[in-house]
Protein backbone atom coordinates (compact mmCIF):
# COMPACT_ATOMS: atom_id res chain seq x y z
CA UNK A 1 0.00 0.00 0.00
CA UNK A 2 1.53 3.35 -1.05
CA UNK A 3 1.77 6.30 1.32
CA UNK A 4 0.84 9.98 0.67
CA UNK A 5 4.40 10.93 -0.28
CA UNK A 6 4.64 8.16 -2.89
CA UNK A 7 1.23 9.02 -4.32
CA UNK A 8 2.16 12.68 -4.53
CA UNK A 9 5.46 11.92 -6.27
CA UNK A 10 3.61 9.84 -8.87
CA UNK A 11 1.71 12.98 -9.89
CA UNK A 12 4.94 14.17 -11.50
CA UNK A 13 4.98 17.86 -10.67
CA UNK A 14 8.74 18.29 -11.12
CA UNK A 15 8.59 16.77 -14.61
CA UNK A 16 5.56 18.94 -15.45
CA UNK A 17 7.13 22.25 -14.45
CA UNK A 18 9.81 21.99 -17.14
CA UNK A 19 7.20 21.64 -19.90
CA UNK A 20 5.81 24.96 -21.12
CA UNK A 21 2.34 23.60 -21.89
CA UNK A 22 2.07 21.84 -18.53
CA UNK A 23 3.56 24.59 -16.33
CA UNK A 24 0.37 26.69 -15.82
CA UNK A 25 -1.78 23.62 -15.13
CA UNK A 26 0.74 22.18 -12.69
CA UNK A 27 1.02 25.50 -10.82
CA UNK A 28 -2.74 25.83 -10.46
CA UNK A 29 -3.17 22.23 -9.36
CA UNK A 30 -0.37 22.50 -6.79
CA UNK A 31 -1.96 25.73 -5.56
CA UNK A 32 -5.26 23.92 -5.08
CA UNK A 33 -3.53 21.12 -3.17
CA UNK A 34 -1.86 23.69 -0.90
CA UNK A 35 -5.13 25.40 -0.05
CA UNK A 36 -7.17 22.24 0.32
CA UNK A 37 -5.00 19.97 2.43
CA UNK A 38 -1.52 21.31 3.28
CA UNK A 39 -2.13 21.13 7.05
CA UNK A 40 -3.43 17.55 6.73
CA UNK A 41 -0.28 16.23 5.08
CA UNK A 42 2.60 14.64 7.02
CA UNK A 43 5.66 16.81 7.61
CA UNK A 44 7.80 15.13 4.96
CA UNK A 45 5.13 15.72 2.31
CA UNK A 46 4.72 19.33 3.39
CA UNK A 47 8.45 19.85 2.89
CA UNK A 48 8.26 18.23 -0.55
CA UNK A 49 5.38 20.49 -1.61
CA UNK A 50 7.25 23.60 -0.47
CA UNK A 51 10.30 22.48 -2.45
CA UNK A 52 8.17 21.90 -5.56
CA UNK A 53 6.66 25.37 -5.15
CA UNK A 54 10.14 26.90 -5.04
CA UNK A 55 11.14 24.83 -8.08
CA UNK A 56 8.12 26.14 -10.00
CA UNK A 57 9.09 29.75 -9.29
CA UNK A 58 12.74 29.18 -10.22
CA UNK A 59 11.63 27.84 -13.61
CA UNK A 60 9.25 30.76 -14.28
CA UNK A 61 11.81 32.98 -16.10
CA UNK A 62 12.07 30.38 -18.85
CA UNK A 63 8.30 30.30 -19.38
CA UNK A 64 7.60 33.17 -21.76
CA UNK A 65 3.80 32.96 -21.71
CA UNK A 66 1.08 34.91 -19.92
CA UNK A 67 -0.60 31.71 -18.80
CA UNK A 68 2.62 30.67 -17.03
CA UNK A 69 2.75 33.95 -15.11
CA UNK A 70 -0.95 33.61 -14.28
CA UNK A 71 -0.40 30.06 -13.00
CA UNK A 72 2.57 31.17 -10.90
CA UNK A 73 0.46 33.95 -9.34
CA UNK A 74 -2.23 31.42 -8.40
CA UNK A 75 0.42 29.24 -6.76
CA UNK A 76 1.83 32.24 -4.90
CA UNK A 77 -1.57 33.23 -3.52
CA UNK A 78 -2.17 29.68 -2.32
CA UNK A 79 1.26 29.57 -0.67
CA UNK A 80 0.64 32.88 1.10
CA UNK A 81 -2.71 31.60 2.37
CA UNK A 82 -1.53 28.17 3.48
CA UNK A 83 2.13 28.14 4.52
CA UNK A 84 3.51 29.08 7.96
CA UNK A 85 5.32 32.42 8.15
CA UNK A 86 8.92 31.24 7.69
CA UNK A 87 8.18 29.04 4.69
CA UNK A 88 5.86 31.67 3.23
CA UNK A 89 8.60 34.31 3.36
CA UNK A 90 11.00 31.92 1.61
CA UNK A 91 8.51 31.18 -1.16
CA UNK A 92 7.56 34.84 -1.65
CA UNK A 93 11.24 35.80 -1.96
CA UNK A 94 11.75 33.16 -4.66
CA UNK A 95 8.70 34.41 -6.54
CA UNK A 96 9.91 38.03 -6.51
CA UNK A 97 13.32 37.02 -7.82
CA UNK A 98 11.68 34.91 -10.52
CA UNK A 99 9.47 37.79 -11.67
CA UNK A 100 12.46 40.14 -11.93
CA UNK A 101 14.33 37.59 -14.06
CA UNK A 102 11.19 36.93 -16.13
CA UNK A 103 10.72 40.63 -16.95
CA UNK A 104 14.38 40.98 -17.93
CA UNK A 105 14.13 38.06 -20.32
CA UNK A 106 10.93 39.43 -21.85
CA UNK A 107 12.59 42.80 -22.37
CA UNK A 108 15.66 41.20 -23.95
CA UNK A 109 13.50 39.25 -26.36
CA UNK A 110 11.59 42.34 -27.41
CA UNK A 111 14.83 44.19 -28.08
CA UNK A 112 16.03 41.41 -30.33
CA UNK A 113 13.08 42.13 -32.64
CA UNK A 114 13.45 38.71 -34.14
CA UNK A 115 10.62 36.22 -34.47
CA UNK A 116 12.06 32.99 -35.81
CA UNK A 117 8.61 31.40 -36.19
CA UNK A 118 7.52 34.19 -38.57
CA UNK A 119 10.06 33.00 -41.11
CA UNK A 120 9.10 29.35 -40.98
CA UNK A 121 7.35 28.07 -44.11
CA UNK A 122 3.78 26.86 -43.66
CA UNK A 123 4.66 23.23 -44.41
CA UNK A 124 7.28 23.28 -41.62
CA UNK A 125 4.76 24.73 -39.18
CA UNK A 126 2.20 22.10 -40.14
CA UNK A 127 4.76 19.35 -39.54
CA UNK A 128 5.65 20.80 -36.11
CA UNK A 129 1.98 21.14 -35.18
CA UNK A 130 1.35 17.51 -36.09
CA UNK A 131 3.02 16.56 -32.79
CA UNK A 132 0.56 18.60 -30.67
CA UNK A 133 -2.50 17.35 -28.86
CA UNK A 134 -5.89 18.93 -29.56
CA UNK A 135 -5.83 21.60 -26.84
CA UNK A 136 -2.29 22.66 -27.76
CA UNK A 137 -3.26 22.83 -31.43
CA UNK A 138 -6.16 25.14 -30.62
CA UNK A 139 -3.85 27.30 -28.50
CA UNK A 140 -1.37 27.53 -31.38
CA UNK A 141 -4.15 28.92 -33.57
CA UNK A 142 -4.44 31.94 -31.28
CA UNK A 143 -0.79 33.04 -31.51
CA UNK A 144 -0.86 34.84 -34.88
CA UNK A 145 -2.43 34.57 -38.32
CA UNK A 146 0.36 32.46 -39.85
CA UNK A 147 0.09 29.95 -36.98
CA UNK A 148 -3.68 30.04 -37.27
CA UNK A 149 -3.47 29.11 -40.93
CA UNK A 150 -1.03 26.26 -40.28
CA UNK A 151 -2.91 24.92 -37.25
CA UNK A 152 -6.15 24.87 -39.25
CA UNK A 153 -4.68 22.49 -41.82
CA UNK A 154 -7.29 19.91 -42.78
CA UNK A 155 -4.92 16.95 -42.51
CA UNK A 156 -3.97 17.92 -38.96
CA UNK A 157 -7.61 17.85 -37.92
CA UNK A 158 -8.17 14.62 -39.84
CA UNK A 159 -5.45 13.08 -37.65
CA UNK A 160 -6.97 14.58 -34.49
CA UNK A 161 -10.38 13.20 -35.46
CA UNK A 162 -8.97 9.74 -36.03
CA UNK A 163 -7.04 9.84 -32.76
CA UNK A 164 -10.08 10.70 -30.63
CA UNK A 165 -12.91 9.01 -32.50
CA UNK A 166 -11.21 6.06 -34.16
CA UNK A 167 -11.04 5.24 -37.88
CA UNK A 168 -12.21 8.50 -39.43
CA UNK A 169 -13.18 6.89 -42.76
CA UNK A 170 -15.48 4.31 -41.17
CA UNK A 171 -16.36 5.94 -37.90
CA UNK A 172 -19.41 7.80 -39.17
CA UNK A 173 -20.80 4.65 -40.74
CA UNK A 174 -20.79 2.83 -37.40
CA UNK A 175 -23.45 3.21 -34.70
CA UNK A 176 -25.31 5.78 -36.77
CA UNK A 177 -28.29 6.12 -34.46
CA UNK A 178 -26.07 6.87 -31.50
CA UNK A 179 -24.09 9.53 -33.34
CA UNK A 180 -27.19 11.14 -34.77
CA UNK A 181 -28.39 11.71 -31.21
CA UNK A 182 -25.04 13.15 -30.11
CA UNK A 183 -24.46 15.67 -32.91
CA UNK A 184 -27.95 16.22 -34.30
CA UNK A 185 -29.66 14.19 -37.01
CA UNK A 186 -29.36 16.83 -39.77
CA UNK A 187 -25.66 17.44 -39.16
CA UNK A 188 -25.03 13.71 -38.91
CA UNK A 189 -26.77 13.02 -42.24
CA UNK A 190 -24.81 15.82 -43.90
CA UNK A 191 -21.48 14.58 -42.58
CA UNK A 192 -22.27 10.96 -43.42
CA UNK A 193 -23.16 11.92 -46.99
CA UNK A 194 -19.77 13.57 -47.36
CA UNK A 195 -18.09 10.33 -46.29
CA UNK A 196 -20.24 8.14 -48.56
CA UNK A 197 -19.85 10.18 -51.75
CA UNK A 198 -16.19 10.92 -51.06
CA UNK A 199 -16.41 14.70 -51.08
CA UNK A 200 -13.89 16.84 -49.24
CA UNK A 201 -14.63 16.94 -45.51
CA UNK A 202 -13.79 19.88 -43.27
CA UNK A 203 -12.29 17.74 -40.51
CA UNK A 204 -12.06 20.59 -38.05
CA UNK A 205 -15.81 21.18 -38.36
CA UNK A 206 -16.40 17.43 -38.09
CA UNK A 207 -14.27 17.39 -34.94
CA UNK A 208 -16.24 20.28 -33.45
CA UNK A 209 -19.53 18.49 -34.10
CA UNK A 210 -18.31 15.36 -32.38
CA UNK A 211 -17.01 17.35 -29.39
CA UNK A 212 -20.47 18.37 -28.25
CA UNK A 213 -22.03 16.80 -25.19
CA UNK A 214 -20.15 14.45 -22.88
CA UNK A 215 -16.87 14.67 -24.77
CA UNK A 216 -16.74 18.45 -24.42
CA UNK A 217 -16.93 17.98 -20.66
CA UNK A 218 -14.17 15.37 -20.66
CA UNK A 219 -11.87 17.68 -22.61
CA UNK A 220 -11.97 20.12 -19.70
CA UNK A 221 -10.01 17.73 -17.50
CA UNK A 222 -6.22 17.80 -17.54
CA UNK A 223 -5.94 14.82 -15.17
CA UNK A 224 -7.23 11.27 -15.33
CA UNK A 225 -6.77 7.91 -13.64
CA UNK A 226 -4.96 5.35 -15.79
CA UNK A 227 -5.79 1.73 -14.95
CA UNK A 228 -2.60 0.58 -16.63
CA UNK A 229 -0.31 2.94 -14.65
CA UNK A 230 -2.42 2.60 -11.48
CA UNK A 231 -2.11 6.30 -10.73
CA UNK A 232 -3.40 9.75 -11.68
CA UNK A 233 -1.72 11.01 -14.85
CA UNK A 234 -1.73 14.03 -17.12
CA UNK A 235 -4.11 13.59 -20.02
CA UNK A 236 -3.43 14.18 -23.73
CA UNK A 237 -6.46 13.78 -25.99
CA UNK A 238 -8.21 11.75 -23.27
CA UNK A 239 -5.28 9.30 -23.21
CA UNK A 240 -2.52 8.70 -20.66
CA UNK A 241 0.45 10.97 -21.41
CA UNK A 242 3.08 8.65 -19.90
CA UNK A 243 5.45 7.56 -22.65
CA UNK A 244 5.91 4.07 -21.21
CA UNK A 245 2.17 3.44 -20.97
CA UNK A 246 0.98 0.94 -23.57
CA UNK A 247 -2.70 1.45 -22.88
CA UNK A 248 -4.65 3.18 -25.68
CA UNK A 249 -7.93 3.27 -23.81
CA UNK A 250 -9.40 6.46 -22.38
CA UNK A 251 -8.48 7.39 -18.83
CA UNK A 252 -11.13 8.31 -16.28
CA UNK A 253 -11.36 12.12 -15.81
CA UNK A 254 -10.29 13.35 -12.37
CA UNK A 255 -11.03 16.68 -10.68
CA UNK A 256 -8.61 18.66 -8.51
CA UNK A 257 -10.59 17.70 -5.40
CA UNK A 258 -10.23 14.04 -6.30
CA UNK A 259 -6.48 14.51 -6.73
CA UNK A 260 -6.33 15.75 -3.13
CA UNK A 261 -8.38 12.77 -1.90
CA UNK A 262 -6.09 10.44 -3.82
CA UNK A 263 -3.01 11.88 -2.11
CA UNK A 264 -4.57 11.74 1.35
CA UNK A 265 -6.10 8.26 1.38
CA UNK A 266 -5.35 6.65 -1.98
CA UNK A 267 -8.99 6.86 -3.06
CA UNK A 268 -9.60 5.85 -6.66
CA UNK A 269 -13.39 6.08 -6.53
CA UNK A 270 -13.69 8.91 -9.00
CA UNK A 271 -17.19 10.09 -9.84
CA UNK A 272 -17.10 12.87 -12.41
CA UNK A 273 -20.53 11.84 -13.71
CA UNK A 274 -22.03 14.67 -11.69
CA UNK A 275 -20.55 17.03 -14.22
CA UNK A 276 -23.00 15.67 -16.76
CA UNK A 277 -25.97 17.37 -15.15
CA UNK A 278 -28.21 19.63 -17.17
CA UNK A 279 -27.17 22.61 -15.06
CA UNK A 280 -23.78 22.50 -16.78
CA UNK A 281 -25.18 22.97 -20.28
CA UNK A 282 -24.62 26.74 -20.39
CA UNK A 283 -21.08 26.37 -19.03
CA UNK A 284 -20.35 23.71 -21.67
CA UNK A 285 -21.49 26.07 -24.39
CA UNK A 286 -19.26 28.82 -23.04
CA UNK A 287 -16.27 26.47 -22.73
CA UNK A 288 -16.68 25.28 -26.30
CA UNK A 289 -17.05 28.81 -27.68
CA UNK A 290 -13.81 29.78 -25.92
CA UNK A 291 -12.07 26.65 -27.17
CA UNK A 292 -12.75 27.52 -30.80
CA UNK A 293 -12.14 31.28 -30.51
CA UNK A 294 -10.12 33.01 -33.21
CA UNK A 295 -7.73 35.98 -33.02
CA UNK A 296 -8.85 39.28 -34.56
Legacy VTK file of the C-alpha trace (Angstrom):
# vtk DataFile Version 3.0
C-alpha trace
ASCII
DATASET POLYDATA
POINTS 296 float
0.000 0.000 0.000
1.527 3.352 -1.047
1.775 6.304 1.317
0.842 9.984 0.674
4.404 10.926 -0.284
4.643 8.163 -2.887
1.231 9.016 -4.324
2.161 12.679 -4.525
5.456 11.918 -6.266
3.612 9.836 -8.865
1.708 12.976 -9.887
4.942 14.167 -11.501
4.983 17.864 -10.674
8.740 18.292 -11.125
8.585 16.771 -14.605
5.556 18.939 -15.450
7.132 22.252 -14.454
9.811 21.994 -17.144
7.199 21.644 -19.900
5.812 24.957 -21.118
2.340 23.601 -21.893
2.071 21.844 -18.530
3.558 24.586 -16.331
0.370 26.689 -15.817
-1.782 23.620 -15.134
0.739 22.177 -12.686
1.024 25.497 -10.817
-2.736 25.832 -10.457
-3.171 22.229 -9.356
-0.366 22.502 -6.794
-1.959 25.728 -5.557
-5.260 23.921 -5.085
-3.525 21.123 -3.173
-1.857 23.686 -0.901
-5.128 25.399 -0.047
-7.168 22.238 0.323
-4.999 19.971 2.426
-1.523 21.306 3.279
-2.127 21.132 7.049
-3.428 17.554 6.731
-0.279 16.230 5.077
2.604 14.636 7.018
5.664 16.814 7.606
7.802 15.130 4.958
5.125 15.717 2.313
4.720 19.330 3.394
8.450 19.851 2.890
8.260 18.228 -0.549
5.381 20.485 -1.608
7.254 23.602 -0.468
10.296 22.485 -2.447
8.166 21.904 -5.558
6.660 25.369 -5.146
10.136 26.897 -5.038
11.141 24.832 -8.079
8.119 26.139 -9.998
9.090 29.747 -9.287
12.736 29.183 -10.224
11.630 27.845 -13.610
9.251 30.757 -14.278
11.813 32.985 -16.098
12.067 30.377 -18.845
8.296 30.300 -19.380
7.595 33.168 -21.763
3.802 32.956 -21.706
1.080 34.910 -19.915
-0.598 31.705 -18.803
2.623 30.666 -17.032
2.749 33.953 -15.115
-0.950 33.611 -14.275
-0.402 30.062 -13.000
2.569 31.175 -10.897
0.461 33.948 -9.336
-2.229 31.415 -8.404
0.420 29.236 -6.764
1.835 32.240 -4.896
-1.574 33.229 -3.523
-2.167 29.678 -2.317
1.259 29.568 -0.673
0.637 32.878 1.096
-2.707 31.605 2.375
-1.527 28.165 3.476
2.125 28.143 4.524
3.513 29.080 7.956
5.323 32.417 8.151
8.916 31.236 7.687
8.181 29.044 4.686
5.859 31.670 3.231
8.603 34.305 3.356
10.998 31.922 1.612
8.515 31.177 -1.158
7.562 34.844 -1.650
11.243 35.804 -1.957
11.749 33.156 -4.659
8.704 34.413 -6.544
9.912 38.026 -6.509
13.323 37.018 -7.823
11.680 34.911 -10.516
9.465 37.793 -11.671
12.461 40.143 -11.933
14.329 37.589 -14.064
11.188 36.925 -16.129
10.724 40.630 -16.950
14.383 40.977 -17.927
14.133 38.058 -20.319
10.935 39.435 -21.847
12.591 42.805 -22.372
15.661 41.204 -23.949
13.495 39.246 -26.364
11.590 42.342 -27.412
14.834 44.195 -28.078
16.033 41.405 -30.335
13.079 42.133 -32.643
13.448 38.715 -34.143
10.622 36.221 -34.471
12.056 32.989 -35.815
8.614 31.402 -36.185
7.515 34.195 -38.567
10.059 33.001 -41.111
9.100 29.347 -40.979
7.348 28.072 -44.114
3.781 26.864 -43.660
4.660 23.233 -44.409
7.277 23.285 -41.620
4.759 24.729 -39.177
2.197 22.100 -40.139
4.763 19.354 -39.538
5.651 20.798 -36.108
1.976 21.139 -35.182
1.351 17.509 -36.090
3.023 16.563 -32.789
0.557 18.596 -30.675
-2.498 17.349 -28.862
-5.888 18.926 -29.557
-5.830 21.604 -26.844
-2.286 22.662 -27.762
-3.260 22.831 -31.435
-6.164 25.139 -30.618
-3.849 27.302 -28.504
-1.374 27.533 -31.383
-4.151 28.920 -33.570
-4.439 31.938 -31.279
-0.790 33.040 -31.514
-0.864 34.841 -34.879
-2.427 34.573 -38.320
0.365 32.463 -39.846
0.094 29.955 -36.983
-3.684 30.044 -37.265
-3.465 29.110 -40.929
-1.025 26.258 -40.283
-2.908 24.917 -37.247
-6.152 24.868 -39.253
-4.680 22.490 -41.820
-7.291 19.911 -42.780
-4.920 16.946 -42.509
-3.966 17.919 -38.959
-7.609 17.849 -37.922
-8.167 14.616 -39.835
-5.451 13.083 -37.652
-6.972 14.584 -34.492
-10.383 13.204 -35.457
-8.970 9.736 -36.035
-7.039 9.842 -32.755
-10.078 10.698 -30.629
-12.909 9.010 -32.497
-11.208 6.057 -34.161
-11.038 5.245 -37.883
-12.211 8.498 -39.434
-13.182 6.892 -42.756
-15.475 4.306 -41.173
-16.356 5.938 -37.898
-19.408 7.798 -39.168
-20.805 4.647 -40.742
-20.791 2.834 -37.403
-23.452 3.210 -34.699
-25.308 5.784 -36.769
-28.295 6.123 -34.459
-26.067 6.871 -31.496
-24.088 9.526 -33.340
-27.191 11.145 -34.767
-28.392 11.710 -31.212
-25.041 13.151 -30.108
-24.462 15.675 -32.905
-27.949 16.218 -34.301
-29.660 14.193 -37.013
-29.360 16.828 -39.774
-25.659 17.438 -39.165
-25.030 13.712 -38.910
-26.770 13.023 -42.242
-24.812 15.821 -43.902
-21.476 14.577 -42.581
-22.274 10.959 -43.424
-23.160 11.915 -46.988
-19.773 13.568 -47.361
-18.094 10.330 -46.294
-20.238 8.142 -48.561
-19.853 10.180 -51.751
-16.185 10.924 -51.065
-16.406 14.703 -51.078
-13.892 16.837 -49.237
-14.632 16.940 -45.507
-13.785 19.876 -43.269
-12.289 17.741 -40.507
-12.063 20.594 -38.052
-15.805 21.184 -38.355
-16.405 17.433 -38.090
-14.273 17.390 -34.942
-16.238 20.284 -33.448
-19.529 18.492 -34.101
-18.306 15.363 -32.375
-17.006 17.350 -29.394
-20.472 18.368 -28.250
-22.028 16.800 -25.186
-20.150 14.447 -22.883
-16.867 14.667 -24.766
-16.740 18.451 -24.424
-16.930 17.983 -20.656
-14.165 15.366 -20.664
-11.869 17.679 -22.606
-11.966 20.120 -19.702
-10.010 17.725 -17.502
-6.218 17.797 -17.542
-5.945 14.820 -15.173
-7.229 11.272 -15.325
-6.773 7.911 -13.644
-4.958 5.348 -15.791
-5.789 1.734 -14.949
-2.602 0.585 -16.631
-0.309 2.938 -14.654
-2.417 2.600 -11.485
-2.106 6.301 -10.730
-3.395 9.750 -11.682
-1.720 11.007 -14.849
-1.733 14.029 -17.121
-4.114 13.590 -20.024
-3.431 14.180 -23.725
-6.465 13.781 -25.990
-8.208 11.753 -23.273
-5.279 9.297 -23.209
-2.523 8.705 -20.660
0.453 10.974 -21.411
3.079 8.653 -19.901
5.448 7.559 -22.649
5.913 4.071 -21.207
2.170 3.442 -20.970
0.977 0.943 -23.574
-2.700 1.455 -22.884
-4.652 3.178 -25.676
-7.925 3.267 -23.808
-9.405 6.463 -22.380
-8.483 7.393 -18.834
-11.129 8.312 -16.280
-11.365 12.124 -15.808
-10.293 13.345 -12.366
-11.033 16.682 -10.675
-8.606 18.665 -8.514
-10.585 17.699 -5.402
-10.235 14.037 -6.296
-6.475 14.513 -6.731
-6.329 15.746 -3.126
-8.383 12.772 -1.898
-6.093 10.439 -3.824
-3.013 11.885 -2.109
-4.575 11.735 1.346
-6.098 8.257 1.382
-5.346 6.648 -1.985
-8.988 6.863 -3.057
-9.596 5.845 -6.663
-13.393 6.083 -6.533
-13.685 8.914 -9.000
-17.191 10.093 -9.840
-17.104 12.867 -12.413
-20.525 11.842 -13.715
-22.027 14.667 -11.685
-20.547 17.034 -14.222
-22.997 15.667 -16.764
-25.967 17.369 -15.154
-28.209 19.628 -17.167
-27.171 22.613 -15.065
-23.775 22.498 -16.776
-25.179 22.974 -20.276
-24.621 26.744 -20.393
-21.084 26.371 -19.033
-20.345 23.708 -21.668
-21.494 26.066 -24.388
-19.258 28.824 -23.040
-16.273 26.470 -22.731
-16.675 25.278 -26.304
-17.047 28.815 -27.682
-13.807 29.780 -25.919
-12.075 26.646 -27.169
-12.755 27.524 -30.797
-12.141 31.282 -30.510
-10.123 33.008 -33.207
-7.731 35.982 -33.020
-8.852 39.284 -34.558
LINES 1 297
296 0 1 2 3 4 5 6 7 8 9 10 11 12 13 14 15 16 17 18 19 20 21 22 23 24 25 26 27 28 29 30 31 32 33 34 35 36 37 38 39 40 41 42 43 44 45 46 47 48 49 50 51 52 53 54 55 56 57 58 59 60 61 62 63 64 65 66 67 68 69 70 71 72 73 74 75 76 77 78 79 80 81 82 83 84 85 86 87 88 89 90 91 92 93 94 95 96 97 98 99 100 101 102 103 104 105 106 107 108 109 110 111 112 113 114 115 116 117 118 119 120 121 122 123 124 125 126 127 128 129 130 131 132 133 134 135 136 137 138 139 140 141 142 143 144 145 146 147 148 149 150 151 152 153 154 155 156 157 158 159 160 161 162 163 164 165 166 167 168 169 170 171 172 173 174 175 176 177 178 179 180 181 182 183 184 185 186 187 188 189 190 191 192 193 194 195 196 197 198 199 200 201 202 203 204 205 206 207 208 209 210 211 212 213 214 215 216 217 218 219 220 221 222 223 224 225 226 227 228 229 230 231 232 233 234 235 236 237 238 239 240 241 242 243 244 245 246 247 248 249 250 251 252 253 254 255 256 257 258 259 260 261 262 263 264 265 266 267 268 269 270 271 272 273 274 275 276 277 278 279 280 281 282 283 284 285 286 287 288 289 290 291 292 293 294 295
